[in-house]
Amino acid sequence: MLLVTGASGHLGSLIHAGLAERGLAPLAGTRTPGRFADAGRTMDFDDPAGPDLTGVRVLVLVSAGYGEDDVVLARHDRVVSAAERHGVQHVVYTSLVGAGDHLAFALAHRWTERRLRESRLSWTILRNGLYAELFGQLAAPVGGAVTAPFGTGAVAAVARQDLADAAVRVAADPAAHRDRTYELTGPVAFTAAGLAAELGVPYHPVSLGERRAALVGPDLLPFQPAMLMSIYSATAAGFLAETRDDLAGLLSRPPRDPVPVAVAAAGAGA
């Protein structure tokens, strides 16, 4: 049996759908299983008892990174422990690209990678690059201009659908990817200035301090401003610009051009 965690989320839902299209009958692991035709299986990573992985052979663990590090580490530990306890054969984990070590949410990913490597499980680690959709949303024009403080740094962002397609390929044939780590970036690196030009608006980045001040408010949870600020800083400093060939190799086709994906997301958020 295949099970995809976070199947109600953006990435998890795409992975679940891709596996279903292949006729692999994946089970949806989610807090809201009733929305799926197969009723899914309730997954609450905050339950101290851990998730029920009975009968699961291949587990696609979509990172439950929506929280402070101690919360995320506890969630992922419960899942890996449950996988060991219930005899899961292989875990496919959606991690963070190696160049993202400067991001505020990298620690939980690296800890989970180590937990898997030290476990009794077979595993594949998919180190996902920054979503092109997220970059577009963060660079959406404000007042007729792109003001996000990305500086002149470029980012090798990647279309979320490509990351989902890669996870599907691995989960469909996990033995071929046993104990492998893949760096999954977009095929090109592009800048916020380039994105602004595609949108037909000027690029007038504010300072990091100005953006941090603007993030203070009830719309964000306490841990989120630091995560967002680290994306701005790491991009501006040029740490996220490296492109790799792993994604094309997994997909057996060229990855999607991330620029139109980011442009569409920026336009939708403008």
Beta strands, then each sheet from edge to edge (+ up, - down):
strand 1: 2-5
strand 2: 27-30
strand 3: 41-42
strand 4: 58-62
strand 5: 90-96
strand 6: 122-128
strand 7: 154-155
strand 8: 180-184
strand 9: 190-191
sheet 1: 3+ 2+ 1+ 4+ 5+ 6+ 8+
sheet 2: 7+ 9-
end
